[in-house]
Amino acid sequence: MQKRVIILLFTQFICWIAAAQPTHLLHKTDAERDNELYDFILELTQKEDFDEYSRKMYELEEWARDNGDEKLAIYFDKSRMVHHDFRMTKSGLKHYEQLAKKAINKNMPGIASQIYTYLGEKYEGTNIYARRFEYLLKAYELYKDLDPTEYPARIGQQRHLAGTYYSYGKYKEAKYYLLDLKKACPDIQNKAMGAGALNTLALIYLNEGHYDSARSILHNIYEHESERKKYSLMAMVAGNIGDSYNRQGSTDSAIYWLLKEAQIVENNIPGKLKKNLASSSIALAKIYYSKGDYSKAAKFIEKAFGHVQKMRAPNYRILEDLYSMHARILAAQGKTQLAYNYMDSSARMKDSVRKRYNTGQVVQAEQRIDSVRHELQLSELEYARKTSEIIRNAAIGIIVLMSVIIILIINRRRLKAHQQREKASLELNNAKKQLTQYTRNLQDKNKQLEQFSTEIEKLRDEQNEVSVNDTILQLQQSTILTDEEWEEFRVMFEKVHSGFIHRLKEKYPEITPAETRYLVLTKLNLDNKEMANILGIGTNAVRNSKFRLRKKFDLPDDSAFDDMVKSI
């Protein structure tokens, strides 16, 4: 009993382990498992601390590899970087760079590009901008030719690259990557993260002064996301629409949309979008300051400070703008010394922004990407060489296999043909023996007929009428080649002289059955007397038959007649 309980518990444990593994993700395309895999990883990052999460990713990596899905195994390996507590070390950086190269060598450009994108994101918030752009551009070189329909992750990756350029004020480059993405994915708004990419494109149009184009995109996004109840994007877009009106001097419309942003956040996602709300509060403070309503301006600056204090990391551009606006309001309120202090703080933030967003490092990264492209081209060439070698070896193997199969088929056909020839030869020999025996029997009957004929003449001389009648009866019973016998004889004849009768009738279609029988016996080289006895006619009748056939066939003599029979 105890043994059965242990076995049952063990079985349940095994089933629990099997159920805990995401078997639904095995051996799927990127498009088939993109959202499910993202949600699965996101859920684990929220449930587990980093050590437990890392252990789980290692187990899943081994599990996927044991199930023959190397692509999923690499995905789980690189997913350790997704956890918010992950800290990149030198050894970790080396591991993931090697993992990316491994994915490239296995012709998995999508996975390799995701590794580079994650590596680039790990440099966000640091001063090593060149490395960040280097990794993001490496990723782009890998995914730029992938169809977003088959590789949906490209949308988020390319949007991130464009957004990074945008944050450095390089709008031309950001616009290029967004339009490239839009070209590759015409229905981008209906894709995950697609609306976010279009929102960034609208912001670029705002900075270029194309307000109508920007608002057209923003209003489309707002309506689309309202139907889907995506409040974060709705709020961001509302703030951007307000910003577009503010830049054109339409302050009332700007106030409406900027307040709408705050209302959407407060009613649906409180505590979110602190950076966006801080920027919008500063914008509202500027509007009311320009209207001379310093009290309301101060109120929104106070709100902006509240949002900034809740941000996880300082944003120097927002702080520069916030300190500057606050200094102007303080000065208008007569608080001169305090205003000077905030102006100094604003100047320091401006200097931090200049250092942080050093476009020179971006240029360095772009210059280094040429060598990266060369490395990738070499990898592609190496993969092509290996693929070509595999194809060549496979072709050789197929040729060898086909050659063996062809040889076996030829040998089998030869053997079959040989067996058929032997069988045909054996059948022909048997037929010849049967025909010879049959002919010999006919000849024996000829002798019997001659004997009967002699006896008849002798009995006639002796005037013994009864004996004559008996002998005549025996003679009649000895007549050969009845219809049944002829058919039996014809079958044996055809085995030896295959197709003779058919060819005869083709050449001389008007020939009669009696003439056919005569020619068949001629083919057997029987003389007139033997044929006469076999056919039950006199020798004169045989000679007459031969004469008529010569005339019918227009043959000059017996020799020509015999040659004709032999030729058929």
C-alpha positions in Angstrom: 0.0 0.0 0.0 2.8 2.4 1.0 4.6 1.6 -2.3 1.5 2.5 -4.3 1.1 5.8 -2.5 4.8 6.7 -3.2 4.3 5.8 -6.9 1.1 7.9 -7.1 2.8 10.9 -5.5 5.8 10.6 -7.8 3.5 10.4 -10.8 1.6 13.5 -9.7 4.9 15.3 -9.1 6.1 14.5 -12.6 2.8 15.7 -14.1 3.0 18.9 -12.1 6.5 19.6 -13.4 5.3 18.9 -17.0 2.3 21.2 -16.5 4.5 24.0 -15.2 6.5 24.1 -18.4 5.2 26.3 -21.2 4.8 23.5 -23.8 2.6 25.8 -25.9 5.6 27.9 -26.8 7.7 25.0 -28.2 8.5 24.9 -32.0 6.5 28.0 -32.9 7.3 30.9 -35.3 8.1 34.3 -33.9 4.7 35.6 -34.9 2.9 32.6 -33.3 4.5 33.0 -29.9 5.5 36.7 -29.7 2.7 38.0 -27.4 2.4 34.8 -25.3 6.1 34.6 -24.7 6.3 38.3 -23.8 3.4 37.9 -21.3 5.0 34.7 -19.9 8.3 36.4 -19.2 6.7 39.6 -17.9 4.6 37.6 -15.4 7.8 35.8 -14.1 9.6 39.1 -13.7 6.8 40.4 -11.5 6.4 37.3 -9.4 10.0 36.3 -8.8 13.1 38.0 -7.3 16.1 38.1 -9.5 17.9 35.0 -8.1 14.7 32.8 -8.4 13.9 34.3 -11.8 17.4 33.6 -13.1 17.2 30.0 -11.8 13.9 29.6 -13.6 15.2 31.0 -16.8 18.2 28.5 -16.7 15.8 25.6 -16.1 13.6 26.8 -19.0 16.6 27.1 -21.2 17.7 23.5 -20.5 14.1 22.3 -20.9 13.7 24.0 -24.3 17.1 22.6 -25.5 16.1 19.1 -24.3 12.9 19.4 -26.4 14.9 20.4 -29.5 14.0 24.1 -29.6 17.3 25.9 -29.7 15.7 29.2 -30.6 13.5 29.2 -27.5 16.5 28.1 -25.4 18.5 31.1 -26.5 15.4 33.3 -25.9 15.2 32.1 -22.3 19.0 32.7 -21.8 18.8 36.3 -23.0 15.6 36.9 -21.0 17.7 37.1 -17.8 18.5 40.7 -18.9 14.7 41.6 -18.8 14.5 41.5 -15.0 14.6 45.0 -13.5 17.2 43.9 -10.9 19.6 42.6 -13.5 23.0 44.2 -13.3 25.4 43.8 -16.2 29.0 42.6 -15.4 32.0 42.2 -17.7 31.5 38.4 -17.7 27.8 38.9 -18.3 28.5 41.3 -21.2 30.9 38.8 -22.7 28.4 36.0 -22.4 25.6 37.8 -24.1 27.8 39.1 -26.9 28.9 35.5 -27.5 25.2 34.4 -27.3 24.3 37.0 -30.0 27.1 35.6 -32.3 25.9 32.1 -31.6 22.4 33.1 -32.7 23.8 34.8 -35.9 25.8 31.6 -36.7 22.6 29.6 -36.3 20.8 31.9 -38.7 18.6 33.4 -35.9 18.9 37.2 -36.7 15.8 38.1 -34.7 17.0 36.6 -31.4 20.5 38.1 -32.0 19.0 41.5 -32.6 17.0 41.3 -29.4 20.1 40.5 -27.4 21.8 43.6 -28.9 18.7 45.7 -28.2 18.7 44.6 -24.5 22.4 45.3 -24.2 21.7 48.8 -25.6 18.9 49.4 -23.1 21.3 48.5 -20.3 23.3 51.6 -21.1 20.2 53.8 -20.8 20.8 56.4 -18.1 24.6 56.1 -18.3 27.2 58.3 -19.9 28.3 55.6 -22.3 26.1 56.7 -25.2 28.3 55.4 -27.9 28.0 51.8 -26.6 24.2 52.2 -26.4 23.9 53.3 -30.0 26.4 50.8 -31.1 24.3 47.9 -29.8 21.0 49.4 -31.0 22.5 49.9 -34.5 23.9 46.3 -34.5 20.4 45.1 -33.7 18.9 47.2 -36.6 21.4 45.7 -39.1 20.0 42.3 -38.1 16.3 42.9 -38.1 16.0 45.5 -40.9 15.2 42.9 -43.5 12.8 40.9 -41.4 9.1 41.1 -42.2 7.2 42.6 -39.1 4.4 40.2 -39.9 6.7 37.2 -39.3 8.9 39.0 -36.7 6.6 41.3 -34.7 9.4 42.3 -32.2 10.9 44.5 -34.9 8.2 47.1 -34.3 9.2 47.6 -30.7 12.9 47.4 -31.4 12.9 49.9 -34.3 10.6 52.2 -32.3 13.1 52.1 -29.4 16.0 53.0 -31.8 14.1 55.9 -33.3 13.0 57.1 -29.8 16.6 57.1 -28.7 17.7 59.3 -31.6 14.7 61.5 -30.8 15.8 61.9 -27.2 19.1 63.2 -28.4 17.5 65.7 -30.7 18.5 63.9 -33.9 15.1 64.2 -35.5 16.2 63.5 -39.0 17.6 60.1 -38.1 14.6 59.2 -35.9 12.3 60.1 -38.7 14.2 57.9 -41.1 13.9 54.8 -38.9 10.2 55.4 -38.2 9.3 55.9 -41.9 11.4 52.8 -42.7 9.3 50.9 -40.2 6.0 52.3 -41.5 7.0 51.2 -45.0 7.8 47.7 -43.8 4.5 47.6 -41.8 1.7 49.7 -43.5 -0.9 48.7 -40.9 1.5 49.6 -38.0 -1.3 51.3 -35.9 -3.0 47.9 -35.5 0.2 46.3 -34.2 1.5 46.1 -30.7 3.7 49.1 -30.0 2.8 50.5 -33.4 0.8 53.4 -32.0 3.8 54.3 -29.9 6.0 54.5 -33.0 3.5 56.8 -34.7 3.3 59.0 -31.6 7.1 59.5 -31.8 6.7 60.3 -35.6 4.1 62.9 -34.7 6.4 64.5 -32.1 9.1 64.8 -34.9 6.6 66.6 -37.1 5.9 69.0 -34.2 9.5 69.8 -33.9 9.7 70.4 -37.7 6.7 72.7 -37.5 4.3 70.5 -39.4 1.5 70.9 -36.9 -1.4 69.7 -39.0 0.5 66.5 -40.0 1.3 65.9 -36.4 -2.2 66.4 -35.1 -3.7 64.2 -37.9 -1.6 61.3 -36.6 -2.2 62.1 -33.0 -6.0 62.3 -33.3 -6.1 59.0 -35.2 -4.1 57.4 -32.5 -6.3 58.9 -29.8 -9.5 57.6 -31.4 -8.0 54.1 -32.0 -6.7 53.8 -28.5 -9.9 55.1 -27.0 -11.8 52.2 -28.5 -9.2 49.8 -27.1 -9.2 51.6 -23.7 -5.4 52.0 -23.7 -5.3 54.8 -21.2 -1.5 55.3 -21.0 -1.2 56.0 -24.7 -4.5 58.0 -24.7 -3.0 60.3 -22.0 0.3 60.7 -23.7 -1.3 61.6 -27.0 -3.7 64.0 -25.4 -0.7 65.8 -23.9 1.1 65.9 -27.2 -2.0 67.3 -28.9 -2.1 70.0 -26.2 1.6 70.7 -26.9 0.9 71.1 -30.6 -1.8 73.7 -29.9 0.5 75.5 -27.4 3.3 75.8 -30.0 0.9 77.5 -32.4 -0.4 79.9 -29.7 -3.9 78.3 -29.4 -3.7 78.4 -25.6 -7.4 77.5 -24.9 -7.2 74.3 -27.0 -3.8 73.6 -25.4 -5.2 74.0 -21.9 -8.2 71.6 -22.8 -5.9 68.8 -24.0 -3.2 69.2 -21.3 -5.9 69.0 -18.6 -7.5 66.1 -20.4 -4.2 64.2 -20.1 -4.1 64.7 -16.3 -7.8 63.7 -16.1 -7.3 60.4 -18.0 -4.4 59.5 -15.7 -6.2 60.4 -12.5 -9.4 58.5 -13.4 -7.9 55.4 -14.9 -4.1 55.0 -14.2 -3.3 57.0 -11.1 0.4 57.2 -10.3 1.5 56.6 -13.9 3.1 58.8 -16.5 4.8 61.1 -14.0 7.3 62.3 -16.6 4.5 63.3 -19.0 2.4 64.9 -16.3 5.4 66.9 -15.1 6.0 68.3 -18.7 2.3 69.1 -19.1 2.2 70.9 -15.7 5.2 73.0 -16.7 3.5 73.8 -20.1 0.3 74.9 -18.3 2.4 77.0 -15.9 4.0 78.7 -18.9 0.5 79.4 -20.5 -0.9 81.0 -17.4 2.4 82.9 -16.8 2.0 84.3 -20.3 -1.6 85.3 -19.4 -0.3 87.1 -16.3 -2.1 84.6 -14.0 0.9 83.9 -11.7 -1.2 82.2 -9.1 -2.4 79.5 -11.4 1.1 79.3 -12.9 2.6 78.7 -9.4 -0.1 76.1 -8.8 0.9 74.0 -11.8 4.6 74.4 -11.0 3.9 73.0 -7.6 2.1 70.0 -9.3 5.2 69.6 -11.6 7.5 69.4 -8.5 5.2 66.7 -7.1 5.4 64.6 -10.2 9.2 65.0 -10.5 9.7 63.9 -6.9 7.9 60.6 -7.7 10.1 59.9 -10.7 12.5 56.9 -10.3 15.4 58.7 -12.0 16.0 62.5 -12.6 15.2 63.9 -16.0 17.6 66.8 -16.5 15.6 68.4 -19.4 12.5 68.5 -17.3 14.4 69.8 -14.3 16.0 72.5 -16.4 12.6 73.6 -17.7 11.0 73.4 -14.3 13.7 75.4 -12.5 13.7 78.0 -15.2 9.9 78.5 -15.2 9.8 78.5 -11.4 12.5 81.2 -11.3 10.4 83.4 -13.7 7.3 83.0 -11.5 9.3 83.8 -8.3 10.8 86.8 -10.0 7.3 88.0 -11.0 6.1 87.5 -7.4 9.1 89.6 -6.2 11.1 86.8 -4.7 14.3 87.8 -6.5 16.9 85.9 -4.5 15.0 82.6 -4.6 14.5 83.2 -8.4 18.3 83.5 -8.8 18.9 80.3 -7.0 16.5 78.4 -9.3 18.1 80.0 -12.4 21.5 78.7 -11.2 19.9 75.2 -10.8 18.4 75.5 -14.3 21.9 76.3 -15.7 23.4 73.3 -14.0 20.6 71.0 -15.4 21.3 72.5 -18.8 25.0 71.6 -18.5 24.0 68.1 -17.4 21.8 67.8 -20.5 24.6 69.0 -22.7 27.0 66.3 -21.2 24.3 63.6 -21.1 23.1 64.1 -24.7 26.5 64.5 -26.3 25.8 64.0 -30.0 29.5 63.5 -30.6 29.2 60.1 -29.0 26.3 59.3 -31.2 28.4 60.1 -34.3 31.2 57.8 -32.9 28.7 55.0 -32.6 27.4 55.6 -36.2 31.0 55.5 -37.4 31.7 52.3 -35.6 28.6 50.7 -37.1 30.4 50.4 -40.4 32.8 47.9 -38.9 29.8 46.1 -37.3 28.2 45.8 -40.8 31.4 44.3 -42.0 31.4 41.8 -39.2 27.8 40.9 -39.9 28.5 40.5 -43.6 31.3 38.2 -42.8 29.0 36.2 -40.5 26.4 36.1 -43.3 29.1 34.9 -45.8 30.2 32.2 -43.3 26.7 31.1 -42.8 26.1 31.1 -46.6 29.3 29.1 -47.0 28.3 26.5 -44.4 24.8 26.3 -45.9 26.3 25.9 -49.4 28.5 23.1 -48.1 25.6 21.4 -46.4 23.5 21.7 -49.6 26.4 20.4 -51.7 27.0 17.5 -49.4 23.3 16.8 -49.4 23.2 17.0 -53.2 26.1 14.6 -53.4 24.4 12.2 -51.0 21.2 12.4 -53.0 23.0 11.8 -56.3 24.8 8.8 -54.7 21.6 7.5 -53.3 19.7 8.0 -56.6 22.6 6.3 -58.4 22.3 3.3 -56.1 18.5 3.3 -56.5 18.8 3.5 -60.3 21.4 0.7 -60.4 19.2 -1.4 -58.3 16.2 -0.7 -60.5 18.2 -1.4 -63.7 19.6 -4.7 -62.2 16.1 -5.6 -61.1 14.7 -4.9 -64.5 17.5 -6.9 -66.1 16.9 -9.8 -63.8 13.2 -9.6 -64.5 13.8 -9.4 -68.2 16.2 -12.3 -68.0 13.6 -14.3 -66.0 11.0 -13.3 -68.5 13.2 -14.4 -71.4 14.0 -17.7 -69.7 10.3 -18.2 -69.1 9.4 -17.3 -72.7 12.1 -19.6 -73.9 10.9 -22.4 -71.7 7.3 -21.8 -72.9 8.4 -21.7 -76.5 10.4 -24.9 -76.2 7.3 -26.6 -74.5 5.1 -25.2 -77.3 7.5 -26.5 -79.9 7.5 -29.9 -78.3 3.7 -30.0 -78.1 3.4 -28.8 -81.7 6.0 -31.4 -82.8 4.1 -34.1 -80.9 0.8 -33.0 -82.3 2.2 -33.0 -85.8 3.7 -36.4 -85.2 0.3 -37.6 -84.1 -1.1 -36.3 -87.3 1.5 -38.1 -89.2 0.7 -41.3 -87.3 -2.9 -40.8 -88.2 -1.9 -40.3 -91.8 -0.3 -43.7 -91.8 -3.4 -45.1 -90.2 -5.5 -43.6 -92.9 -3.3 -45.0 -95.6 -3.6 -48.4 -93.9 -7.4 -48.1 -93.8 -7.4 -47.1 -97.4 -5.3 -50.2 -98.4 -7.7 -52.4 -96.4 -10.7 -51.0 -98.1 -9.3 -51.7 -101.5 -8.3 -55.2 -100.5 -11.8 -55.9 -99.0 -13.4 -54.5 -102.1 -11.5 -57.0 -104.2 -12.7 -59.8 -101.8 -16.3 -58.5 -102.1 -16.6 -58.4 -98.2 -19.2 -55.6 -97.9 -19.5 -55.8 -94.1 -15.8 -55.4 -93.4 -15.6 -52.6 -95.9 -18.3 -50.7 -94.1 -16.5 -51.2 -90.7 -13.3 -49.9 -92.1 -15.0 -46.9 -93.6 -16.5 -46.1 -90.2 -13.1 -46.3 -88.5 -11.7 -44.0 -91.2 -14.4 -41.5 -90.6 -13.7 -41.5 -86.9 -10.0 -41.0 -87.6 -10.7 -37.7 -89.4 -8.8 -34.9 -87.6 -9.0 -31.1 -87.2 -12.6 -30.7 -86.1 -13.4 -27.2 -84.9 -12.4 -28.0 -81.3 -9.2 -29.7 -82.4 -8.4 -26.8 -84.7 -8.7 -24.3 -81.8 -6.4 -26.5 -79.7 -4.0 -26.8 -82.6 -4.1 -23.0 -83.3 -3.2 -22.1 -79.6 -0.1 -24.4 -79.8 0.8 -23.0 -83.2 0.6 -19.4 -82.0 3.0 -20.1 -79.1 5.6 -21.3 -81.6 4.8 -18.9 -84.5 3.5 -15.9 -82.5 1.3 -13.5 -84.5 1.4 -15.5 -87.7 -2.3 -15.8 -88.2 -2.9 -12.1 -87.2 -0.2 -10.9 -89.6 -1.6 -13.2 -92.3 -5.1 -11.7 -91.9 -3.7 -8.2 -91.8 -1.8 -8.8 -95.1 -4.6 -10.7 -96.8 -7.9 -9.7 -95.1 -10.0 -11.5 -97.7 -8.5 -14.9 -96.8 -11.0 -17.7 -95.8 -10.8 -19.9 -92.7 -10.1 -23.0 -94.9 -7.3 -21.1 -96.6 -5.9 -20.1 -93.2 -5.8 -23.7 -92.1 -4.0 -24.7 -95.3 -1.3 -21.9 -94.9 -0.8 -22.9 -91.2 -0.1 -26.5 -92.2 2.2 -25.1 -95.0 4.1 -23.2 -92.3 4.8 -26.5 -90.6 6.4 -27.8 -93.8 3.9 -30.7 -94.3 3.6 -32.2 -97.8 0.4 -32.4 -99.8 -0.4 -35.9 -98.8 -0.1 -35.1 -95.0 -2.2 -32.0 -95.4 -4.8 -33.8 -97.4 -5.2 -36.4 -94.7 -5.3 -33.8 -91.9 -7.8 -31.7 -93.7 -9.9 -34.7 -94.8 -9.6 -33.9 -98.5 -7.8 -35.4 -101.5 -4.3 -34.5 -102.6 -5.8 -33.0 -105.8 -7.9 -30.7 -103.6 -4.7 -29.6 -101.8 -2.9 -28.8 -105.0 -5.9 -26.9 -106.3 -6.0 -24.9 -103.0 -2.3 -24.0 -103.4 -2.9 -23.0 -107.0 -5.9 -20.8 -106.1 -3.9 -19.1 -103.4 -1.0 -18.4 -105.8 -3.4 -16.7 -108.1 -5.1 -14.8 -105.3 -1.7 -13.6 -104.0 -0.3 -13.1 -107.5 2.6 -15.4 -107.0 4.4 -16.9 -110.1 5.4 -20.3 -108.7 5.5 -22.7 -105.7 8.9 -21.3 -104.6 7.5 -17.8 -104.4 4.5 -19.2 -102.5 6.7 -21.0 -100.0 8.9 -17.8 -99.5 5.7 -15.8 -98.9 4.6 -18.2 -96.1 8.1 -18.1 -94.5 8.2 -14.3 -94.6 5.0 -13.9 -92.6 
